[in-house]
């Protein structure tokens, strides 16, 4: 297993954060690592991600879990579980209009020892994502 993550406390409601996370077209406006995100973010939807880290590669993911204003999971990988990536976004309301937000990606599968070596360190990318989301949500 290989894992990357980031978390932050945001001075905004869980619903505000959820609304930002599920608006695919606007990701490039606040996510510093995103070139574009194509598709609709919703339960069982398929989306395509284009990032600055790997601009010549499209990442196709499925929204495998979708719990409004609480949790969302994007899943991708190879057939037969040879390699799988699972990105989880978690939103936890706190007292007042504050919310804990975390993003975590876990890679697993038989091919992980070979593929895992070529994966860049995603912790700084996730930290920038969380900071961008925080700035966007607190600016609302």
VOGU-270164 format. One record per residue: x, y, z of N, C-alpha, C, O in turn; residue number from 1; residue in three letters. Coordinates in steps of 0.2 Angstrom, whole numbers, plus 5000, padded with zeros to 4 digits. Layout:
PT  n_east  n_north  n_up  ca_east  ca_north  ca_up  c_east  c_north  c_up  o_east  o_north  o_up    k    r
PT       X        Y     Z        X         Y      Z       X        Y     Z       X        Y     Z  NUM  ALA
...
//
This chain:
PT  n_east  n_north  n_up  ca_east  ca_north  ca_up  c_east  c_north  c_up  o_east  o_north  o_up    k    r
PT    5004     4994  5000     5000      5000   5000    5004     5006  5000    5010     5006  5003    1  UNK
PT    5002     5011  4996     5006      5018   4996    5000     5023  4997    4995     5023  4994    2  UNK
PT    5002     5028  5001     4997      5033   5003    4999     5040  5003    5005     5041  5005    3  UNK
PT    4995     5044  5001     4996      5051   5002    4990     5055  5005    4985     5052  5004    4  UNK
PT    4991     5061  5008     4986      5064   5011    4987     5071  5013    4993     5073  5013    5  UNK
PT    4982     5075  5015     4982      5081   5017    4976     5083  5021    4970     5080  5019    6  UNK
PT    4976     5088  5026     4970      5089   5029    4970     5097  5031    4976     5099  5032    7  UNK
PT    4965     5100  5032     4965      5107   5035    4958     5108  5038    4953     5105  5037    8  UNK
PT    4958     5113  5042     4952      5116   5045    4949     5122  5041    4954     5126  5040    9  UNK
PT    4943     5122  5039     4941      5127   5035    4935     5131  5038    4931     5128  5041   10  UNK
PT    4935     5137  5038     4930      5142   5041    4924     5142  5036    4923     5148  5033   11  UNK
PT    4921     5137  5035     4915      5137   5030    4911     5131  5032    4913     5126  5035   12  UNK
PT    4905     5131  5030     4900      5125   5031    4902     5119  5027    4905     5120  5022   13  UNK
PT    4900     5113  5029     4901      5107   5025    4898     5108  5019    4901     5105  5014   14  UNK
PT    4892     5111  5018     4888      5111   5012    4892     5116  5007    4892     5115  5001   15  UNK
PT    4895     5121  5009     4899      5126   5005    4905     5122  5002    4906     5122  4996   16  UNK
PT    4908     5118  5006     4914      5114   5004    4912     5109  4999    4915     5108  4994   17  UNK
PT    4906     5106  5000     4903      5101   4996    4902     5104  4989    4903     5101  4984   18  UNK
PT    4899     5109  4989     4897      5113   4983    4903     5114  4979    4903     5113  4972   19  UNK
PT    4908     5116  4982     4915      5118   4978    4917     5111  4975    4919     5111  4969   20  UNK
PT    4918     5106  4979     4921      5099   4977    4917     5096  4972    4920     5092  4968   21  UNK
PT    4910     5097  4971     4906      5094   4966    4905     5098  4960    4901     5096  4955   22  UNK
PT    4908     5104  4959     4908      5108   4953    4914     5107  4949    4919     5111  4949   23  UNK
PT    4913     5102  4945     4919      5100   4941    4922     5106  4936    4928     5106  4936   24  UNK
PT    4918     5110  4933     4921      5115   4929    4925     5120  4932    4929     5123  4929   25  UNK
PT    4924     5121  4938     4927      5127   4942    4934     5124  4945    4937     5129  4948   26  UNK
PT    4936     5118  4945     4942      5116   4949    4948     5120  4947    4952     5122  4951   27  UNK
PT    4949     5121  4940     4955      5125   4938    4955     5132  4942    4961     5135  4942   28  UNK
PT    4950     5135  4944     4950      5141   4947    4953     5141  4954    4955     5146  4956   29  UNK
PT    4952     5136  4957     4955      5135   4964    4960     5130  4966    4964     5130  4971   30  UNK
PT    4960     5125  4962     4965      5119   4963    4971     5121  4959    4971     5120  4953   31  UNK
PT    4977     5122  4962     4983      5124   4958    4986     5119  4954    4990     5120  4950   32  UNK
PT    4984     5112  4956     4987      5107   4952    4983     5104  4946    4984     5100  4942   33  UNK
PT    4977     5108  4945     4972      5105   4940    4972     5109  4934    4972     5115  4934   34  UNK
PT    4973     5106  4928     4972      5109   4921    4965     5109  4920    4962     5115  4918   35  UNK
PT    4961     5103  4920     4954      5103   4919    4951     5097  4922    4955     5092  4922   36  UNK
PT    4945     5097  4923     4941      5091   4925    4935     5090  4921    4931     5095  4921   37  UNK
PT    4934     5085  4917     4929      5084   4913    4924     5079  4916    4926     5074  4918   38  UNK
PT    4917     5080  4915     4912      5076   4917    4908     5079  4923    4910     5085  4925   39  UNK
PT    4903     5075  4925     4899      5077   4931    4901     5074  4937    4902     5067  4937   40  UNK
PT    4902     5077  4942     4904      5074   4949    4897     5072  4952    4894     5076  4955   41  UNK
PT    4896     5066  4952     4890      5063   4955    4890     5055  4956    4895     5052  4954   42  UNK
PT    4886     5053  4960     4886      5045   4961    4887     5041  4955    4883     5042  4950   43  UNK
PT    4892     5037  4955     4893      5032   4949    4895     5036  4943    4895     5032  4938   44  UNK
PT    4896     5042  4943     4898      5046   4937    4906     5044  4935    4910     5043  4940   45  UNK
PT    4907     5045  4929     4914      5044   4927    4917     5051  4925    4914     5055  4921   46  UNK
PT    4923     5053  4927     4926      5059   4926    4933     5058  4924    4936     5053  4925   47  UNK
PT    4936     5063  4920     4942      5063   4917    4946     5069  4920    4944     5075  4920   48  UNK
PT    4952     5068  4923     4956      5073   4926    4962     5074  4922    4966     5069  4920   49  UNK
PT    4964     5080  4921     4970      5082   4918    4974     5087  4923    4972     5092  4925   50  UNK
PT    4980     5085  4925     4984      5088   4930    4990     5091  4928    4993     5090  4922   51  UNK
PT    4993     5096  4931     4999      5099   4930    5005     5095  4931    5010     5095  4928   52  UNK
PT    5004     5090  4936     5010      5085   4937    5011     5081  4931    5017     5079  4930   53  UNK
PT    5006     5079  4928     5006      5074   4922    5002     5077  4917    4996     5074  4915   54  UNK
PT    5003     5083  4913     4999      5086   4909    4997     5082  4902    4992     5083  4899   55  UNK
PT    5001     5077  4901     5000      5073   4894    4996     5067  4896    4995     5062  4891   56  UNK
PT    4994     5066  4902     4990      5060   4904    4983     5061  4907    4983     5066  4911   57  UNK
PT    4978     5058  4904     4971      5059   4907    4970     5053  4912    4972     5048  4911   58  UNK
PT    4968     5055  4918     4966      5050   4923    4958     5050  4923    4955     5054  4924   59  UNK
PT    4956     5044  4921     4949      5042   4921    4947     5039  4928    4950     5034  4930   60  UNK
PT    4942     5042  4931     4940      5039   4938    4933     5038  4938    4929     5042  4934   61  UNK
PT    4930     5034  4943     4923      5033   4944    4922     5036  4951    4925     5034  4956   62  UNK
PT    4916     5040  4952     4914      5042   4958    4911     5036  4961    4905     5034  4960   63  UNK
PT    4914     5032  4966     4912      5026   4968    4908     5026  4975    4905     5022  4977   64  UNK
PT    4909     5032  4978     4905      5034   4984    4903     5041  4984    4908     5045  4983   65  UNK
PT    4897     5043  4986     4895      5049   4985    4890     5051  4991    4884     5049  4990   66  UNK
PT    4892     5053  4997     4888      5055   5002    4888     5063  5003    4892     5065  5006   67  UNK
PT    4882     5066  5001     4882      5073   5000    4884     5077  5007    4882     5075  5012   68  UNK
PT    4889     5082  5006     4891      5086   5012    4895     5082  5017    4896     5084  5023   69  UNK
PT    4897     5076  5015     4901      5071   5020    4907     5068  5017    4912     5068  5020   70  UNK
PT    4906     5064  5012     4911      5060   5009    4910     5058  5002    4905     5057  4999   71  UNK
PT    4916     5058  4998     4916      5056   4991    4922     5052  4990    4928     5053  4993   72  UNK
PT    4922     5047  4986     4927      5043   4984    4928     5042  4976    4923     5041  4973   73  UNK
PT    4934     5043  4974     4935      5042   4967    4940     5036  4966    4945     5036  4970   74  UNK
PT    4938     5032  4962     4942      5025   4961    4944     5025  4954    4941     5026  4949   75  UNK
PT    4950     5022  4953     4953      5020   4946    4958     5014  4947    4959     5013  4952   76  UNK
PT    4960     5012  4941     4964      5006   4942    4964     5001  4936    4961     5003  4931   77  UNK
PT    4967     4996  4937     4968      4991   4931    4963     4985  4933    4961     4984  4939   78  UNK
PT    4961     4981  4928     4957      4976   4929    4960     4971  4934    4966     4970  4935   79  UNK
PT    4955     4967  4937     4957      4961   4941    4961     4964  4948    4964     4960  4951   80  UNK
PT    4960     4970  4949     4963      4973   4955    4971     4973  4955    4974     4974  4960   81  UNK
PT    4974     4973  4949     4981      4973   4948    4984     4979  4951    4990     4979  4954   82  UNK
PT    4981     4985  4950     4983      4991   4953    4977     4995  4954    4972     4996  4949   83  UNK
PT    4976     4998  4959     4970      5002   4961    4972     5009  4965    4976     5008  4969   84  UNK
PT    4969     5014  4963     4970      5020   4967    4963     5022  4969    4958     5022  4966   85  UNK
PT    4962     5024  4976     4956      5026   4979    4957     5033  4982    4961     5033  4987   86  UNK
PT    4954     5038  4980     4955      5045   4983    4949     5046  4987    4943     5046  4984   87  UNK
PT    4949     5048  4993     4944      5049   4998    4944     5056  5000    4949     5059  5003   88  UNK
PT    4938     5060  4999     4937      5067   5002    4933     5066  5008    4927     5063  5007   89  UNK
PT    4935     5069  5013     4930      5068   5019    4929     5075  5022    4934     5079  5023   90  UNK
PT    4923     5076  5024     4921      5083   5026    4917     5082  5033    4912     5078  5033   91  UNK
PT    4920     5084  5038     4917      5083   5045    4916     5090  5048    4920     5094  5050   92  UNK
PT    4909     5092  5049     4907      5098   5052    4909     5098  5059    4910     5094  5063   93  UNK
PT    4911     5105  5061     4913      5106   5068    4908     5111  5071    4904     5113  5067   94  UNK
PT    4909     5113  5077     4905      5118   5080    4906     5125  5076    4911     5126  5074   95  UNK
PT    4901     5129  5076     4901      5135   5072    4901     5134  5065    4899     5128  5063   96  UNK
PT    4903     5138  5061     4904      5137   5053    4911     5135  5052    4914     5138  5047   97  UNK
PT    4913     5129  5055     4920      5127   5054    4919     5119  5052    4915     5116  5054   98  UNK
PT    4924     5117  5048     4924      5110   5045    4931     5108  5044    4935     5111  5042   99  UNK
PT    4932     5101  5046     4938      5098   5045    4937     5095  5038    4932     5091  5036  100  UNK
PT    4942     5096  5034     4942      5093   5027    4949     5089  5026    4954     5091  5029  101  UNK
PT    4948     5083  5023     4954      5079   5022    4953     5075  5015    4948     5074  5013  102  UNK
PT    4959     5074  5012     4959      5071   5006    4965     5066  5007    4970     5067  5009  103  UNK
PT    4964     5059  5004     4968      5054   5005    4968     5049  4999    4962     5048  4997  104  UNK
PT    4973     5047  4997     4974      5043   4991    4978     5037  4993    4983     5037  4995  105  UNK
PT    4975     5031  4992     4978      5025   4994    4979     5020  4987    4974     5019  4984  106  UNK
PT    4985     5018  4986     4986      5014   4980    4988     5007  4983    4992     5006  4987  107  UNK
PT    4985     5002  4979     4986      4995   4981    4986     4991  4975    4985     4993  4969  108  UNK
PT    4987     4984  4976     4987      4979   4970    4994     4976  4969    4999     4978  4971  109  UNK
PT    4993     4971  4965     4999      4966   4964    5005     4970  4960    5010     4969  4961  110  UNK
PT    5002     4975  4956     5007      4979   4952    5010     4985  4956    5015     4988  4953  111  UNK
PT    5008     4986  4962     5010      4992   4965    5018     4992  4966    5021     4998  4965  112  UNK
PT    5021     4987  4968     5029      4987   4968    5032     4990  4962    5037     4993  4963  113  UNK
PT    5030     4988  4956     5032      4991   4950    5030     4998  4948    5034     5003  4947  114  UNK
PT    5023     4999  4949     5021      5006   4947    5022     5011  4953    5023     5017  4951  115  UNK
PT    5022     5009  4959     5023      5013   4964    5029     5017  4964    5029     5023  4966  116  UNK
PT    5034     5014  4961     5041      5018   4961    5040     5024  4956    5044     5029  4957  117  UNK
PT    5036     5024  4951     5035      5029   4947    5030     5035  4949    5030     5040  4946  118  UNK
PT    5027     5033  4954     5022      5038   4957    5026     5044  4960    5030     5043  4964  119  UNK
PT    5024     5050  4958     5027      5056   4961    5024     5057  4969    5019     5054  4970  120  UNK
PT    5028     5061  4973     5025      5062   4980    5019     5067  4979    5020     5072  4977  121  UNK
PT    5014     5064  4981     5007      5068   4980    5006     5072  4986    5001     5076  4986  122  UNK
PT    5010     5071  4992     5008      5075   4998    5008     5083  4997    5004     5086  4999  123  UNK
PT    5013     5085  4993     5013      5093   4992    5007     5095  4987    5004     5100  4988  124  UNK
PT    5005     5090  4982     5000      5092   4978    4993     5092  4982    4989     5096  4981  125  UNK
PT    4992     5087  4987     4986      5087   4991    4986     5093  4996    4981     5095  4997  126  UNK
PT    4992     5095  4998     4992      5101   5003    4990     5107  4999    4986     5111  5002  127  UNK
PT    4992     5108  4993     4990      5113   4989    4983     5113  4987    4979     5118  4987  128  UNK
PT    4980     5107  4986     4973      5106   4984    4969     5108  4990    4964     5112  4990  129  UNK
PT    4971     5106  4996     4967      5108   5003    4968     5115  5004    4963     5118  5006  130  UNK
PT    4974     5118  5003     4974      5125   5004    4970     5129  4999    4967     5134  5000  131  UNK
PT    4970     5127  4992     4966      5130   4987    4958     5130  4989    4955     5135  4988  132  UNK
PT    4956     5124  4991     4949      5123   4993    4947     5127  4999    4942     5131  4999  133  UNK
PT    4952     5128  5004     4951      5132   5010    4950     5139  5008    4945     5143  5010  134  UNK
PT    4955     5142  5004     4954      5149   5001    4948     5150  4998    4945     5155  4999  135  UNK
PT    4946     5145  4993     4939      5146   4989    4933     5146  4994    4929     5151  4994  136  UNK
PT    4933     5142  4999     4927      5141   5003    4927     5147  5008    4921     5149  5009  137  UNK
PT    4933     5149  5011     4932      5155   5015    4931     5161  5012    4929     5166  5015  138  UNK
PT    4932     5161  5005     4931      5167   5001    4923     5168  4999    4921     5173  4997  139  UNK
PT    4919     5163  5001     4912      5163   4999    4908     5167  5004    4902     5168  5004  140  UNK
//
